[in-house]
Amino acid sequence: MAQVIADLAASGNELLAALPPAERAHLLRDARTRRVEPGDVLYEPGRPLTTVSFPITAVVSLLAVLGDGSAVEVATIGREGLVGAFTFLGDDRDPNARAVVQMGGEILSVDLRWFDHELRDPSTQLNSLLNDYTRASLVQLTQSVACGAAHSVRERLARWLLQTSDRVASDEVELTHEFLAGILHTRRASVTVALRELQEAGIVATRRGAISILDRDALGGAACECYSVVREEYARLLPGESVAAAAASSGGGTVA
């Protein structure tokens, strides 16, 4: 079973795939895969984790929760990363963020105590890999702050569609206008207008619950610079991230 899970992780999660095979199999010896659905909450602010999760085909949003109960997306995590990366820094909880499944799929969960045990082993490459991942994640977080303050809904929407497409290595992104409005922290009507503009330009096609990217280059031109800044940093630090993006570029999304 451990070998089956290790092989699944190697084919699906770029962070795990970067580990040596023996080390990956050891880390995942008691791991389990499970299906998650859009809206599932993987953790709440201030509540201790018992597992860390490596997305395989799912995409997860980190939402900063505000005092009035509203939430703003600050990061997107998919096949390139880890949900619960703050545990690498020695904590078992996130004080202000909620992790919510954005696109359904499979994740691979590792017991936090075992994960900590592996982190303490100086012979593994896990620490070095997570150090690079944390650096790339900080770039995503800081760029998200700047993006939300400085860029239009259309620019942010284009950036978000591109980065989510990268995370699932597909040009088909399944979600609703309502969910997009929550992620972008704007009115649903504003999302509808921005999507209509992109559709009329032949850049995307929409259907109920899904958006297809038809012209990735044009979508990149419509996005703010935040997309390329973050993607280049992940590609520089993490093996396989540029491969995931390339796979998405050749996905050829269509409308069913």
Salt bridges, closest charged atoms under 4 A:
GLU14 OE2 - ARG79 NH2 2.74
ASP30 OD2 - ARG29 NE 3.47
GLU37 OE2 - ARG35 NE 3.22
GLU44 OE1 - ARG98 NE 2.74
GLU80 OE1 - ARG167 NE 2.98
ASP92 OD1 - ARG93 NE 2.84
ASP111 OD2 - ARG113 NE 3.50
GLU118 OE1 - HIS26 ND1 3.04
GLU118 OE2 - HIS117 ND1 3.26
ASP132 OD1 - ARG135 NH1 3.13
ASP166 OD1 - ARG216 NH2 2.34
ASP171 OD1 - ARG216 NH1 3.34
GLU172 OE2 - ARG207 NH2 2.71
GLU197 OE1 - ARG154 NH1 3.41
GLU225 OE1 - HIS151 NE2 3.63
GLU233 OE2 - ARG236 NH2 2.72
GLU241 OE2 - ARG167 NH1 3.15
